[in-house]
Amino acid sequence: MVLKIEGFEGCFRMTLHTSHYLSLKLLKKTNENRKEIDVKIAKGTVTRLDMMEQLKFELKIFDVFLKIINNMTGCTNCGSCNVTIESIINNIEIISIKEDTIFNFSSCDFVKILQTTAFVDKTLMIKEVKEVLQNNKIKGIVVTAPRKYGKSTNLSMLKYFLEIQVNPLGEPLTKANAEEPITDTSNYKLFKGLKISNEANIMDKYFGKYPVLYINFKIEMNVKSYVSVIEGFREIMHKTFQLHSYLQISSKLSMTQREYCQLWCGNKTSYHIFKKADDISSSLRALCLFLTKHYNKKCFVLIDEFDFFTSMVTITETLLKDYNLIVLFVKKLLSCLENDEFVFKAILTGKSCYAIHCIVPSCMKIQSFYNSHNFTDYYGLTENELEYLFKKIEFKNVSTTIEEVKAYYGTYHKFDEHTKTKKNIYCIWSILNVLKCKKIDNYWRDFGNFFCSFSNPTMKDIMELIIENTIEAVVGFKTYDLKNHPNTPPRIIRVSHTPKEKVINFFYMILLDLGYLTLNSSTTTVVSKSKNIKRYSGKINIPNQEVKDDIVNKISLLSL
């Protein structure tokens, strides 16, 4: 007997003889697992182990099918089928390497992105950074945007532009003195021919002139407790010290300071002696100080995903008691940014405005994703950049038209509170995937435990209403006077409870942060005002069909 089998979500069809019981069993189990993983993704509970287990099932199916094929064709080397699977995996890897010349989705490094065909020149962002450098009233800026909007790549770009390049001994690679323009380094070659290279004054005055401390707060871990956060930061600081390993032998540092650097740069036995929270939180301040001493110049601090440990959005009640401890720890760690002796300026990126207001130093200016500001054009794609990509000869075989793309991936509306001007921004991740896959599809598929909130009947009803219409809502925007701001933990949205107005307001704010909602009108009305919060009434809606499809999918998965 022969059966026709349709694969998961109709992605393939095949004919298989029922005598092949093992392959049928594996196929059934694989399909069940895929659905379970989709639900876990919607709930934000998927783990790397889940994905690896699924991969094992997929490879077992390959193994069984290849043996069937080999038996049918009279293969005399059936015992070597694993070699065949390995060759398939190698071929996939080869294809991936080839595609990296056009797209590079596996890296956020500016140098690697620069080498791809799909590179979009965002270097004029440095002109806006210049305004920050010259502004004595603020210490720096915080830019928020959802995932896949270019935050990490832009920060990497700033690192290559600003940093003094050194050799392994910490000696500058340039032959120019500190006051002369830097034109003889490999970093300089990166920017030659890019838009910022036409800004001679900026290139001469700022390029390659700062000791840069670049640090990424995002690591592969689940925030389960305050203790796990402390352990996570210890690993982060170890990796950050290793980027400046030359400090271990710097003649500008004292013997004690060099020994301190050696401990942080060493193996686990070495840097694990730093067990107390105070020891770890003070390490960032120490590194800023050491860089300033080594270069005899105040350092520039770049921090990526700095709200990683506080943007848990909705949390369990067991973690709630630890949340204030986590906030206080991160605040203490970041307090060194206010120091005028060894920190010149700082630029930070994060996802959630709600999560950063409880930790960002008051000297930093916040530029939120849902507002229009000087950095708006550099996080996502403008309409001109979208049209530029579709005109490139490398993408001439993409049958999807730009009109179809605009219709499905419609823009996020950004309104300037003061000028009332509007800007439209597209998600760069989605557009690049259209060009790569040559078709319109839902590439959004955001992760995070926040979406389990859709299981709450009230929240589900709200989302279904937003799916159908633009609605009027009250949303709260924090002001920048943060000195006495409380360490407000995320709201707990329980499945069985009817949420209060504050919880619903929080729900809207997070959806704006994550890019699941956008402001629909520039006309907003202040409905209440307090010391730390302004609340506005305005129209909000889902920005485009892609995000709408993702929300509908999550609601259906969480209803299972």
Disulfide bonds with the S-S distance in Angstrom:
none
